[in-house]
Amino acid sequence: MKNTMRLIPVIMFLGACTMEEPISEFLDDQSTEPGLVVESIFTNKAVVQQVKLTFSQTAGELNDEAVPVEGANLLITGNDQEYVLLEVKPGIYETEGPVKGEIGQRYTLRIEYQGNIYEGSDMLEPIASHQPIELVMEIDGFYSIPFRPHQFGYEEPNRYNLSVFIPDSLWTENFENVTKNRIWTYYTHPFFEPNGVFEFVATDYKTFGEHTYYLRQKKYSISDSYYDYLRALFSETEWRGSLLDSNPGKIPTNLVNLSKGNSAGIMGFFATCATDELIYKYPDRE
């Protein structure tokens, strides 16, 4: 299968691995005090958009138990549109129906909770199309998917969701209602992050049997500010403890407490991403 995107890591000289870019100046350091944690990706696809809102007692430390935030008022604005989000279950807020963002527009999430007003905005960047991944032929004739959570040396940062599934009906090829769905997420990086390149995560070759599986690849655009947030987040989580570890630091956020004029009491990121999706049949055997 043709492929312009490989999931096999690029090996470079150590000197090249020190290339880094500074964190964007317009991002504020996230709060070091207890507060709200925002998780959201607003896309250009006509779907029910979701925001997850929790409360952190210890400023988002890894062992912190997330407590759902109930009773908040959420609104997303942009491109002269307003979308109210309703609480569908504790800590989960969704638009009333399918909505989509427009590429090149800036969108803002507004949260009102316990007398405070928080806002965060992100630009919905365009997305380039992509090709099917290159599958690896095993000795027994099966194809496998080489998977690593982080790939370095690409032209731009992107997030990918890769899922393997069986349609509910091979006659209609209904790809919305599927069974045996397995999903993995990985990221491509434009720089050779020292602590990320040397995290020593072996390639995981995922192989499937004789079923009629399909592959779904979804590629997400990532704005500069969102990538700065992800870089800092990975450095404090997945890349922590690697051979070339970095010094602990604060994770930036694009969210601001308007009541205080800074990021006090708010963490996480409101991201906007354009997506490109491919669906194709997974070859069982040669």
Backbone as CSV, one residue per row, in Angstrom:
resi,resn,N_x,N_y,N_z,CA_x,CA_y,CA_z,C_x,C_y,C_z
1,MET,0.848,-1.193,0.000,0.000,0.000,0.000,0.883,1.243,0.000
2,LYS,0.479,2.217,-0.802,1.252,3.445,-0.833,1.089,4.196,0.467
3,ASN,2.112,4.940,0.783,2.032,5.643,2.062,3.034,6.775,2.100
4,THR,2.542,7.959,2.485,3.447,9.085,2.700,3.652,9.321,4.181
5,MET,3.044,8.527,5.014,3.157,8.685,6.453,3.492,7.335,7.053
6,ARG,4.671,7.193,7.635,5.090,5.941,8.238,5.001,6.040,9.750
7,LEU,4.650,4.932,10.376,4.587,4.879,11.828,5.847,4.306,12.424
8,ILE,6.914,4.183,11.613,8.178,3.675,12.103,9.065,4.855,12.437
9,PRO,9.664,4.926,13.621,10.400,6.103,14.065,11.610,6.404,13.210
10,VAL,11.892,7.692,13.082,13.055,8.150,12.343,14.231,8.259,13.296
11,ILE,15.361,7.662,12.949,16.551,7.720,13.790,17.470,8.813,13.258
12,MET,17.826,9.730,14.128,18.667,10.858,13.758,19.833,10.970,14.731
13,PHE,20.825,11.803,14.354,21.957,12.057,15.223,21.493,12.793,16.466
14,LEU,22.213,12.589,17.563,21.868,13.223,18.824,21.841,14.736,18.699
15,GLY,22.743,15.302,17.899,22.776,16.747,17.746,21.494,17.279,17.160
16,ALA,20.896,16.550,16.221,19.643,16.989,15.631,18.503,16.899,16.620
17,CYS,18.636,16.072,17.625,17.562,15.858,18.586,17.424,16.998,19.576
18,THR,18.288,17.981,19.522,18.208,19.083,20.466,17.432,20.261,19.902
19,MET,16.843,20.109,18.708,16.086,21.194,18.110,14.782,21.378,18.856
20,GLU,14.580,22.555,19.419,13.342,22.844,20.132,12.917,24.265,19.819
21,GLU,11.620,24.544,19.974,11.079,25.877,19.813,10.543,26.353,21.152
22,PRO,10.645,27.645,21.454,10.137,28.142,22.723,8.616,28.093,22.786
23,ILE,8.091,27.996,24.005,6.651,28.043,24.190,6.139,29.424,23.785
24,SER,4.998,29.455,23.101,4.435,30.714,22.622,4.198,31.680,23.775
25,GLU,4.506,32.934,23.544,4.420,33.928,24.603,2.977,34.233,25.005
26,PHE,2.015,34.004,24.073,0.642,34.366,24.385,-0.060,33.319,25.237
27,LEU,0.620,32.234,25.565,0.043,31.237,26.462,0.420,31.576,27.899
28,ASP,-0.551,31.445,28.790,-0.311,31.685,30.204,0.029,30.366,30.882
29,ASP,0.884,30.399,31.908,1.145,29.179,32.679,-0.123,28.790,33.414
30,GLN,-0.435,27.481,33.383,-1.667,27.068,34.036,-1.526,27.174,35.547
31,SER,-2.670,27.262,36.205,-2.716,27.532,37.633,-2.027,26.442,38.445
32,THR,-1.420,26.841,39.558,-0.834,25.878,40.489,-1.735,25.694,41.706
33,GLU,-2.940,26.252,41.646,-3.891,26.108,42.739,-5.049,25.233,42.279
34,PRO,-5.827,24.668,43.190,-6.977,23.854,42.798,-7.908,24.631,41.883
35,GLY,-8.531,23.933,40.944,-9.423,24.635,40.038,-10.017,23.732,38.972
36,LEU,-10.668,24.355,37.999,-11.330,23.638,36.913,-10.308,23.098,35.919
37,VAL,-10.639,21.948,35.318,-9.828,21.355,34.261,-10.714,21.169,33.040
38,VAL,-10.300,21.743,31.907,-11.078,21.699,30.676,-10.432,20.735,29.690
39,GLU,-11.251,19.843,29.111,-10.814,18.957,28.039,-11.815,19.087,26.897
40,SER,-11.350,19.575,25.737,-12.290,19.774,24.630,-11.546,19.922,23.320
41,ILE,-12.081,19.287,22.270,-11.618,19.483,20.902,-12.835,19.803,20.044
42,PHE,-12.910,21.030,19.560,-14.008,21.505,18.712,-13.551,21.360,17.266
43,THR,-14.312,20.612,16.442,-13.845,20.273,15.092,-14.708,20.902,14.005
44,ASN,-14.273,20.695,12.754,-14.995,21.185,11.583,-15.987,20.159,11.049
45,LYS,-16.220,19.080,11.785,-17.185,18.072,11.378,-18.526,18.315,12.076
46,ALA,-19.604,18.062,11.347,-20.947,18.273,11.887,-21.288,17.147,12.863
47,VAL,-20.881,17.316,14.103,-21.136,16.337,15.157,-21.566,17.080,16.416
48,VAL,-22.063,16.336,17.391,-22.347,16.926,18.708,-21.006,17.194,19.384
49,GLN,-20.679,18.458,19.597,-19.402,18.842,20.182,-19.489,18.736,21.707
50,GLN,-18.366,18.349,22.333,-18.378,18.036,23.755,-17.265,18.748,24.506
51,VAL,-17.546,19.112,25.735,-16.555,19.655,26.667,-16.648,18.849,27.962
52,LYS,-15.490,18.376,28.433,-15.433,17.687,29.721,-14.872,18.657,30.746
53,LEU,-15.591,18.813,31.847,-15.220,19.785,32.877,-15.117,19.070,34.218
54,THR,-13.917,19.090,34.795,-13.692,18.457,36.093,-13.028,19.452,37.040
55,PHE,-12.894,19.040,38.307,-12.235,19.878,39.307,-11.023,19.140,39.850
56,SER,-9.887,19.849,39.913,-8.646,19.283,40.425,-8.337,19.876,41.793
57,GLN,-8.128,19.007,42.770,-7.775,19.458,44.110,-6.296,19.787,44.231
58,THR,-5.470,19.207,43.334,-4.010,19.349,43.457,-3.382,19.857,42.167
59,ALA,-4.060,20.795,41.502,-3.524,21.428,40.302,-3.168,20.422,39.222
60,GLY,-3.998,19.395,39.057,-3.833,18.476,37.949,-2.710,17.488,38.072
61,GLU,-2.251,17.172,39.273,-1.195,16.172,39.412,-1.688,14.810,38.934
62,LEU,-0.740,13.935,38.544,-1.092,12.682,37.901,-1.951,11.785,38.772
63,ASN,-1.780,11.831,40.097,-2.551,10.972,40.975,-3.825,11.654,41.476
64,ASP,-4.162,12.774,40.867,-5.327,13.532,41.286,-6.605,12.867,40.763
65,GLU,-7.596,12.746,41.625,-8.877,12.171,41.218,-9.761,13.270,40.641
66,ALA,-10.172,13.096,39.380,-10.990,14.097,38.715,-12.410,14.059,39.257
67,VAL,-12.910,15.215,39.671,-14.266,15.334,40.195,-15.108,16.072,39.160
68,PRO,-16.173,15.465,38.633,-17.008,16.141,37.629,-17.571,17.453,38.155
69,VAL,-17.578,18.474,37.316,-18.117,19.776,37.678,-19.538,19.876,37.143
70,GLU,-20.484,20.064,38.035,-21.893,20.155,37.664,-22.404,21.582,37.834
71,GLY,-23.387,21.944,37.014,-24.057,23.224,37.176,-23.364,24.414,36.547
72,ALA,-22.401,24.187,35.672,-21.727,25.298,34.986,-22.517,25.696,33.737
73,ASN,-22.324,26.925,33.290,-22.925,27.410,32.046,-21.829,27.549,31.003
74,LEU,-21.979,26.861,29.865,-20.948,26.842,28.830,-21.511,27.361,27.514
75,LEU,-20.675,28.124,26.799,-21.057,28.697,25.512,-19.841,28.735,24.607
76,ILE,-19.990,28.299,23.361,-18.935,28.398,22.356,-19.379,29.410,21.301
77,THR,-18.517,30.377,21.004,-18.817,31.402,20.009,-17.721,31.437,18.947
78,GLY,-18.107,31.894,17.751,-17.158,32.035,16.656,-17.870,32.075,15.332
79,ASN,-17.294,32.782,14.358,-17.877,32.891,13.014,-19.324,33.399,13.081
80,ASP,-19.551,34.357,14.004,-20.867,34.978,14.203,-21.934,33.975,14.642
81,GLN,-21.522,32.891,15.291,-22.451,31.882,15.777,-22.254,31.678,17.271
82,GLU,-23.316,31.248,17.947,-23.255,30.894,19.361,-23.831,29.493,19.557
83,TYR,-23.136,28.677,20.346,-23.592,27.319,20.609,-23.630,27.099,22.123
84,VAL,-24.826,26.905,22.653,-24.996,26.618,24.075,-24.722,25.135,24.304
85,LEU,-23.987,24.815,25.362,-23.720,23.426,25.723,-24.521,23.059,26.954
86,LEU,-25.201,21.929,26.884,-26.034,21.459,27.978,-25.339,20.328,28.719
87,GLU,-25.565,20.242,30.017,-24.968,19.173,30.818,-25.771,17.890,30.614
88,VAL,-25.153,16.885,29.970,-25.850,15.633,29.670,-25.611,14.588,30.763
89,LYS,-24.510,14.719,31.472,-24.231,13.923,32.659,-23.154,14.651,33.439
90,PRO,-22.915,14.278,34.703,-21.975,15.056,35.516,-20.628,15.302,34.833
91,GLY,-20.310,16.587,34.628,-19.026,16.970,34.057,-18.950,16.898,32.546
92,ILE,-19.999,16.449,31.862,-20.002,16.338,30.403,-21.039,17.303,29.836
93,TYR,-20.585,18.225,28.986,-21.445,19.227,28.382,-21.391,19.079,26.859
94,GLU,-22.557,19.129,26.207,-22.626,18.918,24.764,-23.537,19.950,24.108
95,THR,-23.268,20.220,22.825,-24.154,21.080,22.048,-25.494,20.371,21.867
96,GLU,-26.542,21.140,21.629,-27.884,20.569,21.523,-28.046,19.663,20.307
97,GLY,-27.218,19.826,19.320,-27.259,19.012,18.108,-25.931,19.105,17.396
98,PRO,-25.819,18.492,16.214,-24.565,18.561,15.455,-24.247,19.998,15.019
99,VAL,-23.043,20.437,15.292,-22.554,21.733,14.818,-21.125,21.536,14.335
100,LYS,-20.631,22.432,13.515,-19.267,22.327,13.017,-18.614,23.693,12.940
101,GLY,-17.305,23.701,13.129,-16.549,24.923,13.002,-16.087,25.139,11.570
102,GLU,-15.708,26.358,11.247,-15.222,26.712,9.920,-13.719,26.944,9.972
103,ILE,-13.008,26.358,9.032,-11.550,26.512,8.980,-11.183,27.983,8.814
104,GLY,-10.166,28.406,9.553,-9.712,29.789,9.489,-10.421,30.719,10.455
105,GLN,-11.339,30.189,11.248,-12.071,30.995,12.219,-11.563,30.704,13.633
106,ARG,-11.650,31.719,14.478,-11.277,31.554,15.887,-12.535,31.319,16.714
107,TYR,-12.472,30.315,17.575,-13.614,29.970,18.420,-13.236,30.137,19.891
108,THR,-14.221,30.534,20.680,-13.993,30.834,22.094,-14.960,30.039,22.960
109,LEU,-14.434,29.402,23.979,-15.240,28.721,24.992,-15.377,29.645,26.195
110,ARG,-16.601,29.842,26.639,-16.884,30.667,27.808,-17.547,29.793,28.874
111,ILE,-17.017,29.857,30.089,-17.534,29.059,31.206,-17.901,29.997,32.350
112,GLU,-19.109,29.864,32.856,-19.537,30.600,34.041,-19.789,29.594,35.156
113,TYR,-19.068,29.769,36.259,-19.178,28.789,37.343,-18.832,29.449,38.673
114,GLN,-19.759,29.365,39.606,-19.590,29.856,40.972,-19.051,31.287,41.028
115,GLY,-19.646,32.161,40.226,-19.301,33.573,40.257,-18.082,33.964,39.448
116,ASN,-17.409,32.991,38.832,-16.249,33.277,37.992,-16.579,33.055,36.523
117,ILE,-15.895,33.800,35.658,-16.055,33.652,34.211,-14.696,33.301,33.620
118,TYR,-14.660,32.216,32.866,-13.418,31.748,32.237,-13.601,31.728,30.722
119,GLU,-12.530,32.052,30.002,-12.580,32.000,28.543,-11.277,31.453,27.981
120,GLY,-11.395,30.764,26.850,-10.230,30.292,26.118,-10.573,30.221,24.644
121,SER,-9.634,30.570,23.777,-9.914,30.561,22.342,-8.778,29.909,21.577
122,ASP,-9.110,29.410,20.383,-8.132,28.732,19.537,-8.546,28.909,18.084
123,MET,-7.553,28.976,17.191,-7.797,29.114,15.759,-7.960,27.742,15.132
124,LEU,-9.002,27.559,14.321,-9.236,26.293,13.648,-8.394,26.259,12.368
125,GLU,-7.254,25.585,12.458,-6.289,25.549,11.362,-6.707,24.536,10.292
126,PRO,-6.296,24.762,9.038,-6.631,23.818,7.956,-5.902,22.496,8.123
127,ILE,-6.381,21.483,7.419,-5.802,20.150,7.490,-5.477,19.653,6.087
128,ALA,-4.315,19.031,5.933,-3.930,18.439,4.649,-4.396,16.992,4.611
129,SER,-4.743,16.510,3.415,-5.164,15.120,3.272,-3.983,14.189,3.549
130,HIS,-4.267,12.926,3.804,-3.201,11.981,4.101,-3.498,10.638,3.444
131,GLN,-2.499,9.748,3.474,-2.571,8.467,2.803,-2.710,7.332,3.817
132,PRO,-3.184,6.167,3.369,-3.232,5.011,4.275,-1.855,4.670,4.815
133,ILE,-1.807,4.168,6.030,-0.544,3.782,6.629,0.022,2.564,5.900
134,GLU,1.299,2.335,6.056,1.949,1.187,5.434,1.907,0.002,6.395
135,LEU,1.236,-1.055,5.998,1.142,-2.248,6.821,2.370,-3.136,6.614
136,VAL,2.690,-3.913,7.618,3.877,-4.769,7.579,3.432,-6.222,7.424
137,MET,4.048,-6.934,6.453,3.729,-8.336,6.233,4.485,-9.212,7.222
138,GLU,3.741,-10.034,7.946,4.350,-10.964,8.885,4.732,-12.264,8.184
139,ILE,5.554,-13.091,8.853,6.042,-14.347,8.267,4.885,-15.283,7.942
140,ASP,3.843,-15.291,8.772,2.730,-16.209,8.555,1.719,-15.696,7.541
141,GLY,2.009,-14.565,6.915,1.128,-14.040,5.886,0.155,-12.979,6.346
142,PHE,0.057,-12.741,7.643,-0.824,-11.699,8.147,-0.163,-10.328,8.012
143,TYR,-0.998,-9.296,7.905,-0.516,-7.921,7.937,-0.639,-7.378,9.360
144,SER,0.319,-6.584,9.761,0.247,-5.958,11.078,0.421,-4.456,10.956
145,ILE,-0.032,-3.747,11.988,0.046,-2.288,12.019,1.167,-1.884,12.966
146,PRO,2.240,-1.280,12.460,3.307,-0.812,13.362,2.869,0.469,14.066
147,PHE,2.829,0.449,15.393,2.278,1.576,16.146,3.264,2.101,17.172
148,ARG,3.438,3.431,17.189,4.153,4.142,18.243,3.368,5.398,18.573
149,PRO,3.292,5.778,19.850,2.462,6.929,20.231,3.016,8.275,19.780
150,HIS,4.336,8.351,19.503,4.932,9.622,19.072,5.921,9.361,17.940
151,GLN,5.805,10.185,16.871,6.702,10.106,15.723,7.304,11.493,15.496
152,PHE,8.606,11.549,15.187,9.312,12.828,15.143,9.886,13.107,13.750
153,GLY,10.085,14.399,13.458,10.697,14.816,12.206,9.719,15.054,11.078
154,TYR,8.466,15.330,11.377,7.466,15.589,10.354,7.371,17.089,10.078
155,GLU,6.707,17.438,8.966,6.627,18.843,8.574,5.781,19.663,9.544
156,GLU,4.776,19.041,10.138,3.895,19.769,11.045,3.358,18.816,12.107
157,PRO,2.917,19.378,13.226,2.336,18.507,14.251,0.913,18.105,13.881
158,ASN,0.588,16.872,14.131,-0.778,16.389,13.912,-1.118,15.319,14.932
159,ARG,-2.379,15.191,15.205,-2.882,14.082,16.007,-3.586,13.107,15.067
160,TYR,-3.446,11.803,15.349,-4.123,10.786,14.551,-4.880,9.838,15.475
161,ASN,-6.093,9.514,15.105,-6.823,8.416,15.722,-6.882,7.275,14.718
162,LEU,-6.440,6.115,15.122,-6.441,4.938,14.257,-7.323,3.880,14.905
163,SER,-8.355,3.438,14.185,-9.251,2.425,14.732,-9.409,1.271,13.752
164,VAL,-9.564,0.090,14.301,-9.830,-1.118,13.528,-11.189,-1.636,13.979
165,PHE,-12.095,-1.879,13.046,-13.453,-2.223,13.426,-14.103,-3.126,12.390
166,ILE,-15.258,-3.687,12.760,-16.082,-4.476,11.856,-17.406,-3.736,11.680
167,PRO,-17.796,-3.389,10.445,-19.099,-2.726,10.245,-20.234,-3.623,10.720
168,ASP,-21.346,-3.004,11.140,-22.460,-3.813,11.606,-23.112,-4.588,10.475
169,SER,-22.879,-4.158,9.236,-23.417,-4.873,8.088,-22.465,-4.731,6.919
170,LEU,-21.949,-5.852,6.429,-21.058,-5.805,5.273,-21.827,-5.525,3.990
171,TRP,-23.146,-5.705,4.023,-23.942,-5.443,2.832,-24.127,-3.949,2.620
172,THR,-24.341,-3.222,3.697,-24.554,-1.782,3.581,-23.297,-0.990,3.905
173,GLU,-22.305,-1.657,4.517,-21.068,-1.002,4.950,-21.382,0.243,5.783
174,ASN,-22.203,0.042,6.802,-22.545,1.115,7.730,-21.375,1.318,8.685
175,PHE,-20.658,2.430,8.535,-19.462,2.672,9.329,-19.738,3.481,10.590
176,GLU,-21.015,3.799,10.851,-21.351,4.547,12.047,-21.601,3.607,13.229
177,ASN,-22.277,2.495,12.972,-22.547,1.513,14.020,-21.632,0.314,13.800
178,VAL,-20.618,0.199,14.636,-19.600,-0.823,14.418,-19.433,-1.684,15.658
179,THR,-18.838,-2.865,15.458,-18.534,-3.762,16.571,-17.032,-4.009,16.618
180,LYS,-16.549,-4.449,17.768,-15.138,-4.761,17.954,-14.251,-3.589,17.539
181,ASN,-14.617,-2.415,17.984,-13.871,-1.210,17.632,-12.673,-1.033,18.574
182,ARG,-11.473,-0.908,18.019,-10.259,-0.685,18.806,-9.594,0.594,18.314
183,ILE,-9.293,1.504,19.221,-8.806,2.831,18.841,-7.464,3.106,19.508
184,TRP,-6.528,3.662,18.725,-5.246,4.118,19.244,-5.031,5.560,18.786
185,THR,-4.360,6.341,19.620,-4.042,7.733,19.288,-2.535,7.910,19.249
186,TYR,-2.056,8.607,18.218,-0.629,8.922,18.153,-0.444,10.326,17.594
187,TYR,0.768,10.858,17.762,1.067,12.232,17.366,2.326,12.272,16.514
188,THR,2.333,13.190,15.531,3.556,13.487,14.790,4.077,14.838,15.261
189,HIS,5.413,14.962,15.307,6.068,16.159,15.834,7.055,16.726,14.810
190,PRO,7.082,18.051,14.668,8.003,18.666,13.699,9.426,18.806,14.205
191,PHE,9.650,18.597,15.489,10.986,18.735,16.068,11.400,17.425,16.732
192,PHE,12.689,17.265,16.922,13.206,16.066,17.572,13.377,16.359,19.061
193,GLU,12.288,16.196,19.802,12.298,16.463,21.225,13.197,15.442,21.922
194,PRO,14.251,15.874,22.609,15.185,14.916,23.214,14.526,13.921,24.153
195,ASN,13.689,14.397,25.071,13.077,13.477,26.030,12.006,12.617,25.389
196,GLY,11.449,13.054,24.237,10.459,12.248,23.546,11.079,11.181,22.665
197,VAL,12.152,11.545,21.938,12.816,10.589,21.053,13.398,9.430,21.841
198,PHE,13.919,9.718,23.038,14.596,8.686,23.830,13.716,8.155,24.961
199,GLU,12.416,8.043,24.709,11.538,7.494,25.738,11.531,5.969,25.730
200,PHE,12.167,5.356,24.734,12.324,3.898,24.669,10.987,3.154,24.680
201,VAL,10.074,3.563,23.827,8.825,2.842,23.647,8.951,1.999,22.390
202,ALA,8.927,0.698,22.535,9.095,-0.189,21.394,7.883,-0.115,20.472
203,THR,8.129,-0.313,19.177,7.032,-0.359,18.222,6.139,-1.556,18.525
204,ASP,4.861,-1.297,18.611,3.889,-2.349,18.903,3.232,-2.774,17.594
205,TYR,3.501,-4.009,17.158,2.939,-4.507,15.903,1.599,-5.178,16.203
206,LYS,0.518,-4.534,15.767,-0.822,-5.010,16.059,-1.332,-5.824,14.871
207,THR,-1.670,-7.084,15.124,-2.109,-8.005,14.070,-3.511,-8.502,14.383
208,PHE,-4.307,-8.686,13.328,-5.684,-9.130,13.489,-5.925,-10.383,12.653
209,GLY,-6.948,-11.146,13.049,-7.171,-12.456,12.448,-7.948,-12.420,11.152
210,GLU,-8.791,-13.437,10.964,-9.445,-13.661,9.690,-10.747,-12.888,9.510
211,HIS,-11.062,-11.985,10.422,-12.311,-11.241,10.300,-12.224,-10.184,9.203
212,THR,-13.363,-9.687,8.798,-13.403,-8.619,7.800,-13.324,-7.284,8.522
213,TYR,-12.136,-6.871,8.835,-11.921,-5.619,9.535,-11.774,-4.460,8.546
214,TYR,-12.037,-3.259,9.056,-11.775,-2.039,8.312,-10.881,-1.149,9.171
215,LEU,-10.131,-0.290,8.509,-9.290,0.697,9.187,-9.897,2.082,8.994
216,ARG,-9.959,2.833,10.080,-10.364,4.235,10.000,-9.217,5.095,10.521
217,GLN,-8.714,5.974,9.679,-7.673,6.926,10.079,-8.284,8.316,10.123
218,LYS,-8.111,8.989,11.237,-8.579,10.365,11.361,-7.405,11.250,11.762
219,LYS,-7.131,12.245,10.939,-6.019,13.161,11.154,-6.566,14.512,11.633
220,TYR,-5.918,15.102,12.659,-6.359,16.365,13.245,-5.289,17.438,13.035
221,SER,-5.723,18.630,12.649,-4.799,19.765,12.633,-4.575,20.232,14.063
222,ILE,-3.430,20.865,14.307,-3.080,21.348,15.637,-2.525,22.764,15.506
223,SER,-3.121,23.712,16.213,-2.623,25.087,16.183,-1.310,25.182,16.952
224,ASP,-0.578,26.277,16.740,0.703,26.465,17.437,0.522,26.445,18.949
225,SER,-0.515,27.125,19.430,-0.710,27.198,20.880,-1.116,25.842,21.451
226,TYR,-1.915,25.092,20.710,-2.309,23.764,21.192,-1.112,22.832,21.215
227,TYR,-0.219,22.957,20.220,0.967,22.106,20.219,1.900,22.448,21.378
228,ASP,2.019,23.726,21.693,2.827,24.116,22.854,2.279,23.468,24.127
229,TYR,0.971,23.443,24.252,0.347,22.791,25.401,0.652,21.289,25.407
230,LEU,0.512,20.630,24.251,0.754,19.185,24.176,2.207,18.844,24.478
231,ARG,3.141,19.639,23.947,4.561,19.410,24.214,4.843,19.432,25.711
232,ALA,4.324,20.459,26.361,4.551,20.584,27.804,3.874,19.448,28.564
233,LEU,2.683,19.065,28.119,1.956,17.984,28.778,2.707,16.656,28.642
234,PHE,3.195,16.340,27.444,3.932,15.094,27.242,5.237,15.086,28.042
235,SER,5.888,16.254,28.129,7.143,16.334,28.886,6.931,16.035,30.358
236,GLU,5.730,16.343,30.858,5.427,16.097,32.268,4.785,14.736,32.513
237,THR,4.421,14.031,31.435,3.720,12.748,31.601,4.439,11.639,30.837
238,GLU,4.103,11.440,29.568,4.594,10.302,28.797,6.107,10.314,28.597
239,TRP,6.712,11.503,28.481,8.154,11.580,28.234,8.962,11.708,29.519
240,ARG,8.316,11.760,30.658,9.032,11.902,31.923,9.814,10.636,32.230
241,GLY,11.087,10.801,32.618,11.919,9.663,32.974,12.697,9.071,31.822
242,SER,12.735,9.751,30.653,13.496,9.226,29.521,14.983,9.509,29.710
243,LEU,15.785,9.031,28.777,17.241,9.186,28.857,17.640,10.658,28.924
244,LEU,17.012,11.481,28.105,17.301,12.920,28.094,16.104,13.662,28.679
245,ASP,15.878,13.478,29.958,14.727,14.063,30.628,14.881,15.575,30.725
246,SER,13.756,16.291,30.748,13.768,17.742,30.907,13.417,18.110,32.336
247,ASN,13.722,19.343,32.701,13.380,19.808,34.036,11.866,19.992,34.154
248,PRO,11.292,19.646,35.301,9.853,19.841,35.475,9.474,21.305,35.263
249,GLY,8.318,21.540,34.672,7.872,22.900,34.419,6.361,22.980,34.416
250,LYS,5.853,24.192,34.313,4.419,24.399,34.285,3.862,24.097,32.894
251,ILE,2.636,23.617,32.853,1.958,23.340,31.596,1.141,24.568,31.212
252,PRO,1.326,25.107,30.010,0.606,26.318,29.620,-0.870,26.034,29.368
253,THR,-1.658,27.085,29.316,-3.081,26.972,29.019,-3.517,28.196,28.223
254,ASN,-4.567,28.050,27.422,-5.137,29.204,26.720,-6.393,29.705,27.411
255,LEU,-6.636,29.215,28.626,-7.824,29.589,29.381,-7.486,30.658,30.422
256,VAL,-8.360,31.620,30.566,-8.138,32.751,31.471,-9.345,32.919,32.377
257,ASN,-9.080,33.226,33.642,-10.126,33.599,34.588,-10.346,35.108,34.442
258,LEU,-11.410,35.492,33.726,-11.655,36.911,33.465,-11.929,37.681,34.741
259,SER,-12.413,36.997,35.767,-12.705,37.668,37.027,-11.440,38.118,37.744
260,LYS,-10.305,37.428,37.449,-9.039,37.755,38.100,-7.975,38.244,37.124
261,GLY,-8.218,38.117,35.828,-7.272,38.612,34.838,-6.075,37.714,34.613
262,ASN,-6.144,36.464,35.085,-5.049,35.517,34.864,-5.645,34.103,34.796
263,SER,-4.791,33.087,34.836,-5.278,31.718,34.719,-5.544,31.060,36.073
264,ALA,-5.744,31.867,37.115,-5.988,31.316,38.448,-7.246,30.449,38.444
265,GLY,-7.104,29.232,38.941,-8.253,28.353,39.091,-8.745,27.693,37.824
266,ILE,-7.932,27.674,36.762,-8.352,27.061,35.498,-7.152,26.372,34.840
267,MET,-7.367,25.172,34.326,-6.308,24.375,33.683,-6.873,23.682,32.457
268,GLY,-5.981,23.070,31.676,-6.407,22.359,30.483,-6.314,23.218,29.242
269,PHE,-7.111,22.860,28.214,-7.014,23.579,26.948,-8.315,23.411,26.168
270,PHE,-8.769,24.514,25.565,-9.871,24.460,24.610,-9.252,24.486,23.221
271,ALA,-9.306,23.342,22.514,-8.643,23.203,21.214,-9.660,23.144,20.090
272,THR,-9.271,23.676,18.927,-10.070,23.541,17.711,-9.219,22.837,16.665
273,CYS,-9.788,21.841,16.012,-9.027,21.020,15.066,-9.873,20.694,13.843
274,ALA,-9.281,20.839,12.656,-9.899,20.316,11.441,-9.491,18.859,11.291
275,THR,-10.325,18.045,10.652,-10.041,16.621,10.544,-10.116,16.150,9.094
276,ASP,-9.347,15.126,8.794,-9.403,14.433,7.508,-9.501,12.947,7.812
277,GLU,-10.450,12.246,7.178,-10.717,10.857,7.539,-10.605,9.920,6.337
278,LEU,-10.002,8.757,6.572,-9.908,7.697,5.575,-10.521,6.430,6.149
279,ILE,-11.244,5.672,5.317,-11.770,4.372,5.705,-11.454,3.376,4.587
280,TYR,-10.797,2.275,4.928,-10.462,1.282,3.921,-10.370,-0.091,4.569
281,LYS,-10.452,-1.127,3.745,-10.498,-2.491,4.247,-9.114,-2.945,4.679
282,TYR,-9.086,-3.640,5.796,-7.852,-4.211,6.323,-7.601,-5.586,5.678
283,PRO,-6.453,-5.778,5.021,-6.182,-7.082,4.373,-5.874,-8.154,5.408
284,ASP,-6.651,-9.240,5.414,-6.425,-10.307,6.389,-5.109,-11.049,6.107
285,ARG,-4.943,-11.450,4.849,-3.752,-12.212,4.468,-3.374,-11.843,3.053
286,GLU,-2.130,-12.173,2.689,-1.632,-11.879,1.347,-2.357,-12.733,0.308
